[in-house]
């Protein structure tokens, strides 16, 4: 079942998205102790406005177990989307650079920041179902285009995104890695899936 994320989910959701941070080789991972980084991000996730805020998240849950999640937000909000993490660092007296120093999205699109499935649930349609639920979130935010970044060599993910309706529109360099920026201009029919 797909549902909105809840505040109490945040520590478990962090454990899922941490895998993305490792894949992206984010410099902040080497600068902070893992428990400090988790505490700060979980605190930010429980705020109303943050890239990984529970309010921006969907969860795929089966038999009480979270098997996958995704987070996104309107691209126009990118300049303020990480303020909650900066506040958490300040409250914890932690000096740290930005987690995501590069611009990832475009105004005029709802941006899928992250999607991840538990290792044990991969290949079982969890990510596909989460992707199918995105047009409803984007339309509530007033957007009709969903954007995301897919690492160039992640052909399996790119194939999944294309199956849903995403098409490559440009290239981005994020944390020194080359990504295809993909967009899906969804229709009303996509809202009813």
FIDO-501712 format. One record per atom (N, C-alpha, C): residue number from 1; residue in three letters; x, y, z; chain; atom name. Coordinates in steps of 0.2 Angstrom, whole numbers. Layout:
N
<NUM,"ala",<X,Y,Z>,"A","CA"> ...
END
This chain:
193
<1,"unk",<4,-6,0>,"A","N"> <1,"unk",<0,0,0>,"A","CA"> <1,"unk",<4,6,0>,"A","C"> <2,"unk",<2,11,-4>,"A","N"> <2,"unk",<6,18,-4>,"A","CA"> <2,"unk",<2,22,1>,"A","C"> <3,"unk",<6,26,5>,"A","N"> <3,"unk",<3,31,9>,"A","CA"> <3,"unk",<8,37,10>,"A","C"> <4,"unk",<5,42,13>,"A","N"> <4,"unk",<9,48,14>,"A","CA"> <4,"unk",<14,46,20>,"A","C"> <5,"unk",<20,49,20>,"A","N"> <5,"unk",<25,47,25>,"A","CA"> <5,"unk",<22,51,32>,"A","C"> <6,"unk",<24,48,38>,"A","N"> <6,"unk",<23,51,44>,"A","CA"> <6,"unk",<29,53,48>,"A","C"> <7,"unk",<28,58,53>,"A","N"> <7,"unk",<34,60,57>,"A","CA"> <7,"unk",<38,54,60>,"A","C"> <8,"unk",<34,49,62>,"A","N"> <8,"unk",<37,43,66>,"A","CA"> <8,"unk",<41,39,61>,"A","C"> <9,"unk",<40,39,54>,"A","N"> <9,"unk",<43,35,49>,"A","CA"> <9,"unk",<50,38,48>,"A","C"> <10,"unk",<52,44,50>,"A","N"> <10,"unk",<58,47,48>,"A","CA"> <10,"unk",<64,44,49>,"A","C"> <11,"unk",<66,41,55>,"A","N"> <11,"unk",<72,37,56>,"A","CA"> <11,"unk",<73,31,51>,"A","C"> <12,"unk",<67,28,50>,"A","N"> <12,"unk",<68,22,45>,"A","CA"> <12,"unk",<68,25,38>,"A","C"> <13,"unk",<65,30,37>,"A","N"> <13,"unk",<66,33,30>,"A","CA"> <13,"unk",<73,36,29>,"A","C"> <14,"unk",<76,38,34>,"A","N"> <14,"unk",<83,41,33>,"A","CA"> <14,"unk",<87,35,31>,"A","C"> <15,"unk",<86,29,35>,"A","N"> <15,"unk",<90,23,33>,"A","CA"> <15,"unk",<90,21,26>,"A","C"> <16,"unk",<84,22,23>,"A","N"> <16,"unk",<83,20,16>,"A","CA"> <16,"unk",<87,26,11>,"A","C"> <17,"unk",<86,32,13>,"A","N"> <17,"unk",<89,37,8>,"A","CA"> <17,"unk",<96,38,9>,"A","C"> <18,"unk",<99,36,15>,"A","N"> <18,"unk",<106,36,16>,"A","CA"> <18,"unk",<110,32,11>,"A","C"> <19,"unk",<107,27,8>,"A","N"> <19,"unk",<110,23,3>,"A","CA"> <19,"unk",<111,27,-4>,"A","C"> <20,"unk",<106,32,-5>,"A","N"> <20,"unk",<107,37,-10>,"A","CA"> <20,"unk",<113,41,-9>,"A","C"> <21,"unk",<114,44,-3>,"A","N"> <21,"unk",<119,48,-1>,"A","CA"> <21,"unk",<126,44,-3>,"A","C"> <22,"unk",<126,38,-1>,"A","N"> <22,"unk",<132,34,-2>,"A","CA"> <22,"unk",<134,33,-9>,"A","C"> <23,"unk",<128,32,-13>,"A","N"> <23,"unk",<129,31,-20>,"A","CA"> <23,"unk",<132,38,-24>,"A","C"> <24,"unk",<129,43,-21>,"A","N"> <24,"unk",<131,50,-24>,"A","CA"> <24,"unk",<138,52,-21>,"A","C"> <25,"unk",<141,48,-17>,"A","N"> <25,"unk",<147,50,-14>,"A","CA"> <25,"unk",<148,57,-11>,"A","C"> <26,"unk",<142,59,-7>,"A","N"> <26,"unk",<142,66,-5>,"A","CA"> <26,"unk",<147,67,0>,"A","C"> <27,"unk",<151,73,0>,"A","N"> <27,"unk",<157,74,4>,"A","CA"> <27,"unk",<155,74,11>,"A","C"> <28,"unk",<149,77,13>,"A","N"> <28,"unk",<147,77,20>,"A","CA"> <28,"unk",<147,71,24>,"A","C"> <29,"unk",<147,65,20>,"A","N"> <29,"unk",<147,59,23>,"A","CA"> <29,"unk",<154,57,27>,"A","C"> <30,"unk",<159,60,24>,"A","N"> <30,"unk",<166,60,27>,"A","CA"> <30,"unk",<167,65,32>,"A","C"> <31,"unk",<163,70,33>,"A","N"> <31,"unk",<164,76,37>,"A","CA"> <31,"unk",<161,75,44>,"A","C"> <32,"unk",<156,71,44>,"A","N"> <32,"unk",<152,70,50>,"A","CA"> <32,"unk",<151,63,52>,"A","C"> <33,"unk",<151,62,59>,"A","N"> <33,"unk",<150,55,61>,"A","CA"> <33,"unk",<143,53,59>,"A","C"> <34,"unk",<142,47,57>,"A","N"> <34,"unk",<135,44,55>,"A","CA"> <34,"unk",<129,46,59>,"A","C"> <35,"unk",<130,45,66>,"A","N"> <35,"unk",<125,46,70>,"A","CA"> <35,"unk",<123,54,71>,"A","C"> <36,"unk",<128,58,70>,"A","N"> <36,"unk",<126,65,70>,"A","CA"> <36,"unk",<123,67,64>,"A","C"> <37,"unk",<125,65,58>,"A","N"> <37,"unk",<121,66,52>,"A","CA"> <37,"unk",<114,64,52>,"A","C"> <38,"unk",<113,58,54>,"A","N"> <38,"unk",<107,55,55>,"A","CA"> <38,"unk",<102,59,59>,"A","C"> <39,"unk",<105,61,65>,"A","N"> <39,"unk",<101,65,70>,"A","CA"> <39,"unk",<99,71,67>,"A","C"> <40,"unk",<103,75,63>,"A","N"> <40,"unk",<102,81,60>,"A","CA"> <40,"unk",<96,80,54>,"A","C"> <41,"unk",<97,75,50>,"A","N"> <41,"unk",<93,75,45>,"A","CA"> <41,"unk",<86,72,47>,"A","C"> <42,"unk",<86,68,52>,"A","N"> <42,"unk",<79,66,55>,"A","CA"> <42,"unk",<76,72,58>,"A","C"> <43,"unk",<79,76,61>,"A","N"> <43,"unk",<76,82,64>,"A","CA"> <43,"unk",<73,86,58>,"A","C"> <44,"unk",<77,87,53>,"A","N"> <44,"unk",<75,91,47>,"A","CA"> <44,"unk",<69,88,44>,"A","C"> <45,"unk",<69,81,43>,"A","N"> <45,"unk",<63,77,40>,"A","CA"> <45,"unk",<57,78,44>,"A","C"> <46,"unk",<57,80,50>,"A","N"> <46,"unk",<51,81,54>,"A","CA"> <46,"unk",<48,88,54>,"A","C"> <47,"unk",<52,92,50>,"A","N"> <47,"unk",<50,99,49>,"A","CA"> <47,"unk",<45,99,43>,"A","C"> <48,"unk",<41,104,43>,"A","N"> <48,"unk",<36,105,37>,"A","CA"> <48,"unk",<39,106,31>,"A","C"> <49,"unk",<44,110,30>,"A","N"> <49,"unk",<47,111,24>,"A","CA"> <49,"unk",<55,109,24>,"A","C"> <50,"unk",<56,104,20>,"A","N"> <50,"unk",<63,101,19>,"A","CA"> <50,"unk",<62,97,13>,"A","C"> <51,"unk",<68,96,10>,"A","N"> <51,"unk",<68,91,4>,"A","CA"> <51,"unk",<65,84,6>,"A","C"> <52,"unk",<67,82,12>,"A","N"> <52,"unk",<65,75,14>,"A","CA"> <52,"unk",<60,76,19>,"A","C"> <53,"unk",<56,81,20>,"A","N"> <53,"unk",<51,82,25>,"A","CA"> <53,"unk",<46,76,24>,"A","C"> <54,"unk",<43,74,29>,"A","N"> <54,"unk",<38,69,29>,"A","CA"> <54,"unk",<32,71,25>,"A","C"> <55,"unk",<31,78,25>,"A","N"> <55,"unk",<26,80,20>,"A","CA"> <55,"unk",<27,80,13>,"A","C"> <56,"unk",<33,79,11>,"A","N"> <56,"unk",<35,78,4>,"A","CA"> <56,"unk",<36,70,2>,"A","C"> <57,"unk",<34,66,7>,"A","N"> <57,"unk",<36,59,6>,"A","CA"> <57,"unk",<30,54,5>,"A","C"> <58,"unk",<31,49,1>,"A","N"> <58,"unk",<27,44,0>,"A","CA"> <58,"unk",<31,37,2>,"A","C"> <59,"unk",<27,33,5>,"A","N"> <59,"unk",<30,27,8>,"A","CA"> <59,"unk",<26,21,5>,"A","C"> <60,"unk",<29,16,3>,"A","N"> <60,"unk",<26,9,1>,"A","CA"> <60,"unk",<27,5,7>,"A","C"> <61,"unk",<22,3,9>,"A","N"> <61,"unk",<22,-2,15>,"A","CA"> <61,"unk",<18,-8,14>,"A","C"> <62,"unk",<21,-14,17>,"A","N"> <62,"unk",<17,-20,16>,"A","CA"> <62,"unk",<18,-24,22>,"A","C"> <63,"unk",<12,-26,25>,"A","N"> <63,"unk",<12,-30,32>,"A","CA"> <63,"unk",<16,-26,37>,"A","C"> <64,"unk",<15,-19,37>,"A","N"> <64,"unk",<19,-15,42>,"A","CA"> <64,"unk",<26,-14,41>,"A","C"> <65,"unk",<29,-16,36>,"A","N"> <65,"unk",<36,-15,34>,"A","CA"> <65,"unk",<36,-10,28>,"A","C"> <66,"unk",<40,-5,29>,"A","N"> <66,"unk",<42,0,24>,"A","CA"> <66,"unk",<47,-3,19>,"A","C"> <67,"unk",<44,-4,13>,"A","N"> <67,"unk",<49,-7,8>,"A","CA"> <67,"unk",<52,-2,3>,"A","C"> <68,"unk",<49,4,3>,"A","N"> <68,"unk",<52,9,-2>,"A","CA"> <68,"unk",<49,16,0>,"A","C"> <69,"unk",<52,21,-3>,"A","N"> <69,"unk",<49,28,-1>,"A","CA"> <69,"unk",<52,33,-7>,"A","C"> <70,"unk",<49,38,-7>,"A","N"> <70,"unk",<51,44,-12>,"A","CA"> <70,"unk",<49,50,-9>,"A","C"> <71,"unk",<53,55,-11>,"A","N"> <71,"unk",<52,62,-9>,"A","CA"> <71,"unk",<53,67,-15>,"A","C"> <72,"unk",<49,72,-15>,"A","N"> <72,"unk",<49,77,-20>,"A","CA"> <72,"unk",<46,84,-18>,"A","C"> <73,"unk",<47,89,-22>,"A","N"> <73,"unk",<44,95,-21>,"A","CA"> <73,"unk",<44,100,-27>,"A","C"> <74,"unk",<40,105,-27>,"A","N"> <74,"unk",<40,109,-33>,"A","CA"> <74,"unk",<47,112,-34>,"A","C"> <75,"unk",<50,112,-40>,"A","N"> <75,"unk",<56,115,-42>,"A","CA"> <75,"unk",<58,122,-39>,"A","C"> <76,"unk",<52,126,-40>,"A","N"> <76,"unk",<53,133,-38>,"A","CA"> <76,"unk",<55,134,-30>,"A","C"> <77,"unk",<54,129,-26>,"A","N"> <77,"unk",<56,129,-19>,"A","CA"> <77,"unk",<63,127,-18>,"A","C"> <78,"unk",<67,125,-23>,"A","N"> <78,"unk",<73,123,-22>,"A","CA"> <78,"unk",<78,128,-17>,"A","C"> <79,"unk",<77,134,-18>,"A","N"> <79,"unk",<82,139,-15>,"A","CA"> <79,"unk",<81,138,-7>,"A","C"> <80,"unk",<75,136,-5>,"A","N"> <80,"unk",<73,136,2>,"A","CA"> <80,"unk",<73,129,5>,"A","C"> <81,"unk",<73,124,1>,"A","N"> <81,"unk",<71,117,3>,"A","CA"> <81,"unk",<76,114,8>,"A","C"> <82,"unk",<82,117,9>,"A","N"> <82,"unk",<86,114,14>,"A","CA"> <82,"unk",<87,118,20>,"A","C"> <83,"unk",<83,123,21>,"A","N"> <83,"unk",<84,128,27>,"A","CA"> <83,"unk",<83,124,34>,"A","C"> <84,"unk",<79,119,34>,"A","N"> <84,"unk",<77,115,40>,"A","CA"> <84,"unk",<84,111,42>,"A","C"> <85,"unk",<88,109,37>,"A","N"> <85,"unk",<94,105,39>,"A","CA"> <85,"unk",<99,110,42>,"A","C"> <86,"unk",<99,116,39>,"A","N"> <86,"unk",<104,121,41>,"A","CA"> <86,"unk",<102,123,48>,"A","C"> <87,"unk",<96,123,50>,"A","N"> <87,"unk",<93,125,56>,"A","CA"> <87,"unk",<95,119,61>,"A","C"> <88,"unk",<94,113,59>,"A","N"> <88,"unk",<95,107,63>,"A","CA"> <88,"unk",<103,107,65>,"A","C"> <89,"unk",<107,108,60>,"A","N"> <89,"unk",<114,109,62>,"A","CA"> <89,"unk",<116,114,67>,"A","C"> <90,"unk",<113,120,66>,"A","N"> <90,"unk",<114,126,71>,"A","CA"> <90,"unk",<112,124,78>,"A","C"> <91,"unk",<106,121,78>,"A","N"> <91,"unk",<103,119,85>,"A","CA"> <91,"unk",<108,113,88>,"A","C"> <92,"unk",<111,109,84>,"A","N"> <92,"unk",<115,104,87>,"A","CA"> <92,"unk",<122,106,87>,"A","C"> <93,"unk",<124,113,86>,"A","N"> <93,"unk",<130,116,86>,"A","CA"> <93,"unk",<135,112,81>,"A","C"> <94,"unk",<133,110,75>,"A","N"> <94,"unk",<137,107,70>,"A","CA"> <94,"unk",<138,111,65>,"A","C"> <95,"unk",<145,112,63>,"A","N"> <95,"unk",<147,116,57>,"A","CA"> <95,"unk",<148,111,51>,"A","C"> <96,"unk",<144,112,46>,"A","N"> <96,"unk",<144,107,40>,"A","CA"> <96,"unk",<142,111,34>,"A","C"> <97,"unk",<145,109,28>,"A","N"> <97,"unk",<143,112,22>,"A","CA"> <97,"unk",<136,110,20>,"A","C"> <98,"unk",<134,112,14>,"A","N"> <98,"unk",<127,110,12>,"A","CA"> <98,"unk",<128,103,10>,"A","C"> <99,"unk",<122,99,11>,"A","N"> <99,"unk",<122,92,9>,"A","CA"> <99,"unk",<122,91,2>,"A","C"> <100,"unk",<118,95,-2>,"A","N"> <100,"unk",<118,95,-9>,"A","CA"> <100,"unk",<119,102,-12>,"A","C"> <101,"unk",<126,103,-13>,"A","N"> <101,"unk",<128,110,-16>,"A","CA"> <101,"unk",<126,112,-23>,"A","C"> <102,"unk",<124,107,-27>,"A","N"> <102,"unk",<122,108,-34>,"A","CA"> <102,"unk",<115,109,-35>,"A","C"> <103,"unk",<113,114,-39>,"A","N"> <103,"unk",<106,114,-41>,"A","CA"> <103,"unk",<104,108,-45>,"A","C"> <104,"unk",<98,105,-43>,"A","N"> <104,"unk",<96,99,-46>,"A","CA"> <104,"unk",<90,99,-51>,"A","C"> <105,"unk",<86,105,-50>,"A","N"> <105,"unk",<79,105,-53>,"A","CA"> <105,"unk",<78,111,-57>,"A","C"> <106,"unk",<72,112,-60>,"A","N"> <106,"unk",<70,118,-64>,"A","CA"> <106,"unk",<64,120,-61>,"A","C"> <107,"unk",<63,127,-61>,"A","N"> <107,"unk",<56,130,-60>,"A","CA"> <107,"unk",<51,127,-65>,"A","C"> <108,"unk",<45,126,-63>,"A","N"> <108,"unk",<40,124,-68>,"A","CA"> <108,"unk",<40,116,-68>,"A","C"> <109,"unk",<43,113,-63>,"A","N"> <109,"unk",<42,105,-63>,"A","CA"> <109,"unk",<42,104,-56>,"A","C"> <110,"unk",<39,98,-54>,"A","N"> <110,"unk",<39,95,-48>,"A","CA"> <110,"unk",<44,90,-48>,"A","C"> <111,"unk",<49,91,-43>,"A","N"> <111,"unk",<55,87,-43>,"A","CA"> <111,"unk",<55,81,-39>,"A","C"> <112,"unk",<56,75,-42>,"A","N"> <112,"unk",<57,69,-38>,"A","CA"> <112,"unk",<64,69,-36>,"A","C"> <113,"unk",<65,71,-30>,"A","N"> <113,"unk",<72,71,-27>,"A","CA"> <113,"unk",<75,64,-26>,"A","C"> <114,"unk",<71,60,-23>,"A","N"> <114,"unk",<74,53,-21>,"A","CA"> <114,"unk",<68,48,-22>,"A","C"> <115,"unk",<70,42,-24>,"A","N"> <115,"unk",<66,36,-24>,"A","CA"> <115,"unk",<71,30,-22>,"A","C"> <116,"unk",<69,26,-17>,"A","N"> <116,"unk",<73,20,-15>,"A","CA"> <116,"unk",<69,15,-13>,"A","C"> <117,"unk",<71,9,-14>,"A","N"> <117,"unk",<68,3,-12>,"A","CA"> <117,"unk",<72,-1,-8>,"A","C"> <118,"unk",<70,-5,-3>,"A","N"> <118,"unk",<74,-9,1>,"A","CA"> <118,"unk",<77,-14,-3>,"A","C"> <119,"unk",<83,-16,-2>,"A","N"> <119,"unk",<86,-21,-6>,"A","CA"> <119,"unk",<82,-28,-7>,"A","C"> <120,"unk",<79,-30,-1>,"A","N"> <120,"unk",<75,-36,-2>,"A","CA"> <120,"unk",<69,-35,-6>,"A","C"> <121,"unk",<67,-29,-7>,"A","N"> <121,"unk",<60,-28,-11>,"A","CA"> <121,"unk",<62,-26,-18>,"A","C"> <122,"unk",<68,-26,-21>,"A","N"> <122,"unk",<69,-23,-27>,"A","CA"> <122,"unk",<67,-28,-33>,"A","C"> <123,"unk",<65,-26,-38>,"A","N"> <123,"unk",<62,-30,-44>,"A","CA"> <123,"unk",<55,-32,-42>,"A","C"> <124,"unk",<52,-30,-37>,"A","N"> <124,"unk",<45,-32,-36>,"A","CA"> <124,"unk",<40,-27,-37>,"A","C"> <125,"unk",<41,-22,-41>,"A","N"> <125,"unk",<36,-16,-43>,"A","CA"> <125,"unk",<35,-11,-38>,"A","C"> <126,"unk",<39,-11,-33>,"A","N"> <126,"unk",<38,-5,-27>,"A","CA"> <126,"unk",<40,1,-30>,"A","C"> <127,"unk",<45,2,-34>,"A","N"> <127,"unk",<47,9,-36>,"A","CA"> <127,"unk",<42,11,-42>,"A","C"> <128,"unk",<40,6,-46>,"A","N"> <128,"unk",<35,8,-51>,"A","CA"> <128,"unk",<29,10,-48>,"A","C"> <129,"unk",<26,7,-43>,"A","N"> <129,"unk",<20,10,-40>,"A","CA"> <129,"unk",<21,16,-37>,"A","C"> <130,"unk",<27,18,-34>,"A","N"> <130,"unk",<28,24,-31>,"A","CA"> <130,"unk",<28,29,-36>,"A","C"> <131,"unk",<31,28,-42>,"A","N"> <131,"unk",<31,33,-48>,"A","CA"> <131,"unk",<24,34,-50>,"A","C"> <132,"unk",<20,29,-51>,"A","N"> <132,"unk",<14,30,-53>,"A","CA"> <132,"unk",<9,34,-49>,"A","C"> <133,"unk",<11,35,-42>,"A","N"> <133,"unk",<8,39,-38>,"A","CA"> <133,"unk",<10,47,-38>,"A","C"> <134,"unk",<15,48,-41>,"A","N"> <134,"unk",<18,55,-42>,"A","CA"> <134,"unk",<13,60,-45>,"A","C"> <135,"unk",<10,59,-50>,"A","N"> <135,"unk",<6,64,-53>,"A","CA"> <135,"unk",<1,67,-48>,"A","C"> <136,"unk",<-2,63,-44>,"A","N"> <136,"unk",<-7,66,-39>,"A","CA"> <136,"unk",<-3,71,-35>,"A","C"> <137,"unk",<3,69,-32>,"A","N"> <137,"unk",<7,74,-28>,"A","CA"> <137,"unk",<9,81,-32>,"A","C"> <138,"unk",<11,80,-38>,"A","N"> <138,"unk",<13,85,-42>,"A","CA"> <138,"unk",<7,90,-44>,"A","C"> <139,"unk",<1,87,-45>,"A","N"> <139,"unk",<-4,91,-47>,"A","CA"> <139,"unk",<-7,95,-41>,"A","C"> <140,"unk",<-7,92,-35>,"A","N"> <140,"unk",<-9,96,-29>,"A","CA"> <140,"unk",<-4,102,-28>,"A","C"> <141,"unk",<2,102,-30>,"A","N"> <141,"unk",<7,107,-30>,"A","CA"> <141,"unk",<6,112,-36>,"A","C"> <142,"unk",<1,110,-41>,"A","N"> <142,"unk",<0,115,-46>,"A","CA"> <142,"unk",<5,113,-52>,"A","C"> <143,"unk",<8,108,-52>,"A","N"> <143,"unk",<13,106,-58>,"A","CA"> <143,"unk",<10,101,-62>,"A","C"> <144,"unk",<12,101,-68>,"A","N"> <144,"unk",<10,96,-73>,"A","CA"> <144,"unk",<16,92,-76>,"A","C"> <145,"unk",<22,94,-74>,"A","N"> <145,"unk",<28,91,-76>,"A","CA"> <145,"unk",<32,88,-70>,"A","C"> <146,"unk",<35,82,-70>,"A","N"> <146,"unk",<39,79,-65>,"A","CA"> <146,"unk",<46,78,-68>,"A","C"> <147,"unk",<51,81,-64>,"A","N"> <147,"unk",<58,80,-66>,"A","CA"> <147,"unk",<62,76,-61>,"A","C"> <148,"unk",<67,73,-64>,"A","N"> <148,"unk",<72,69,-59>,"A","CA"> <148,"unk",<78,69,-63>,"A","C"> <149,"unk",<83,67,-59>,"A","N"> <149,"unk",<90,66,-61>,"A","CA"> <149,"unk",<92,58,-61>,"A","C"> <150,"unk",<94,55,-66>,"A","N"> <150,"unk",<96,48,-66>,"A","CA"> <150,"unk",<103,48,-68>,"A","C"> <151,"unk",<107,45,-64>,"A","N"> <151,"unk",<114,44,-66>,"A","CA"> <151,"unk",<115,40,-73>,"A","C"> <152,"unk",<120,43,-77>,"A","N"> <152,"unk",<120,41,-84>,"A","CA"> <152,"unk",<121,33,-84>,"A","C"> <153,"unk",<125,30,-80>,"A","N"> <153,"unk",<126,23,-80>,"A","CA"> <153,"unk",<121,18,-77>,"A","C"> <154,"unk",<116,21,-74>,"A","N"> <154,"unk",<111,18,-70>,"A","CA"> <154,"unk",<105,16,-75>,"A","C"> <155,"unk",<107,11,-80>,"A","N"> <155,"unk",<102,10,-85>,"A","CA"> <155,"unk",<96,6,-83>,"A","C"> <156,"unk",<96,2,-78>,"A","N"> <156,"unk",<90,-1,-75>,"A","CA"> <156,"unk",<85,4,-73>,"A","C"> <157,"unk",<87,9,-69>,"A","N"> <157,"unk",<83,15,-67>,"A","CA"> <157,"unk",<80,19,-73>,"A","C"> <158,"unk",<85,20,-77>,"A","N"> <158,"unk",<82,24,-83>,"A","CA"> <158,"unk",<77,21,-87>,"A","C"> <159,"unk",<78,14,-88>,"A","N"> <159,"unk",<73,10,-91>,"A","CA"> <159,"unk",<66,10,-88>,"A","C"> <160,"unk",<66,10,-81>,"A","N"> <160,"unk",<60,11,-77>,"A","CA"> <160,"unk",<57,17,-78>,"A","C"> <161,"unk",<61,23,-77>,"A","N"> <161,"unk",<58,29,-78>,"A","CA"> <161,"unk",<55,30,-85>,"A","C"> <162,"unk",<58,28,-90>,"A","N"> <162,"unk",<55,28,-97>,"A","CA"> <162,"unk",<49,24,-98>,"A","C"> <163,"unk",<48,19,-94>,"A","N"> <163,"unk",<42,15,-94>,"A","CA"> <163,"unk",<36,19,-92>,"A","C"> <164,"unk",<38,23,-87>,"A","N"> <164,"unk",<32,27,-84>,"A","CA"> <164,"unk",<31,33,-88>,"A","C"> <165,"unk",<36,35,-92>,"A","N"> <165,"unk",<34,41,-96>,"A","CA"> <165,"unk",<39,47,-96>,"A","C"> <166,"unk",<45,46,-92>,"A","N"> <166,"unk",<50,51,-92>,"A","CA"> <166,"unk",<54,50,-98>,"A","C"> <167,"unk",<57,56,-100>,"A","N"> <167,"unk",<61,57,-106>,"A","CA"> <167,"unk",<67,62,-104>,"A","C"> <168,"unk",<73,60,-107>,"A","N"> <168,"unk",<79,64,-105>,"A","CA"> <168,"unk",<78,71,-109>,"A","C"> <169,"unk",<79,76,-105>,"A","N"> <169,"unk",<79,83,-108>,"A","CA"> <169,"unk",<85,87,-108>,"A","C"> <170,"unk",<90,85,-103>,"A","N"> <170,"unk",<96,88,-102>,"A","CA"> <170,"unk",<101,84,-98>,"A","C"> <171,"unk",<107,87,-97>,"A","N"> <171,"unk",<112,83,-93>,"A","CA"> <171,"unk",<113,88,-87>,"A","C"> <172,"unk",<115,85,-81>,"A","N"> <172,"unk",<117,89,-75>,"A","CA"> <172,"unk",<123,85,-72>,"A","C"> <173,"unk",<127,89,-69>,"A","N"> <173,"unk",<133,86,-65>,"A","CA"> <173,"unk",<131,88,-58>,"A","C"> <174,"unk",<131,83,-54>,"A","N"> <174,"unk",<129,83,-47>,"A","CA"> <174,"unk",<135,79,-43>,"A","C"> <175,"unk",<138,83,-38>,"A","N"> <175,"unk",<143,80,-34>,"A","CA"> <175,"unk",<148,76,-39>,"A","C"> <176,"unk",<150,79,-44>,"A","N"> <176,"unk",<155,76,-49>,"A","CA"> <176,"unk",<153,70,-53>,"A","C"> <177,"unk",<146,69,-53>,"A","N"> <177,"unk",<144,63,-57>,"A","CA"> <177,"unk",<139,66,-62>,"A","C"> <178,"unk",<139,63,-68>,"A","N"> <178,"unk",<135,65,-74>,"A","CA"> <178,"unk",<128,62,-73>,"A","C"> <179,"unk",<123,66,-74>,"A","N"> <179,"unk",<116,63,-73>,"A","CA"> <179,"unk",<112,65,-79>,"A","C"> <180,"unk",<107,61,-81>,"A","N"> <180,"unk",<102,64,-86>,"A","CA"> <180,"unk",<96,67,-82>,"A","C"> <181,"unk",<95,73,-84>,"A","N"> <181,"unk",<89,76,-81>,"A","CA"> <181,"unk",<83,74,-86>,"A","C"> <182,"unk",<78,70,-83>,"A","N"> <182,"unk",<72,68,-86>,"A","CA"> <182,"unk",<66,71,-84>,"A","C"> <183,"unk",<61,71,-88>,"A","N"> <183,"unk",<55,74,-86>,"A","CA"> <183,"unk",<49,70,-89>,"A","C"> <184,"unk",<43,70,-85>,"A","N"> <184,"unk",<37,67,-87>,"A","CA"> <184,"unk",<32,72,-87>,"A","C"> <185,"unk",<29,74,-93>,"A","N"> <185,"unk",<23,79,-93>,"A","CA"> <185,"unk",<17,74,-93>,"A","C"> <186,"unk",<14,73,-87>,"A","N"> <186,"unk",<9,69,-86>,"A","CA"> <186,"unk",<2,72,-88>,"A","C"> <187,"unk",<-3,68,-90>,"A","N"> <187,"unk",<-9,70,-92>,"A","CA"> <187,"unk",<-14,68,-86>,"A","C"> <188,"unk",<-20,70,-87>,"A","N"> <188,"unk",<-26,69,-83>,"A","CA"> <188,"unk",<-27,61,-82>,"A","C"> <189,"unk",<-26,58,-87>,"A","N"> <189,"unk",<-26,50,-87>,"A","CA"> <189,"unk",<-21,47,-82>,"A","C"> <190,"unk",<-15,50,-82>,"A","N"> <190,"unk",<-10,48,-77>,"A","CA"> <190,"unk",<-12,49,-70>,"A","C"> <191,"unk",<-17,53,-68>,"A","N"> <191,"unk",<-19,55,-62>,"A","CA"> <191,"unk",<-24,49,-59>,"A","C"> <192,"unk",<-27,45,-64>,"A","N"> <192,"unk",<-32,40,-62>,"A","CA"> <192,"unk",<-29,33,-62>,"A","C"> <193,"unk",<-22,33,-63>,"A","N"> <193,"unk",<-19,26,-63>,"A","CA"> <193,"unk",<-19,23,-56>,"A","C"> 
END
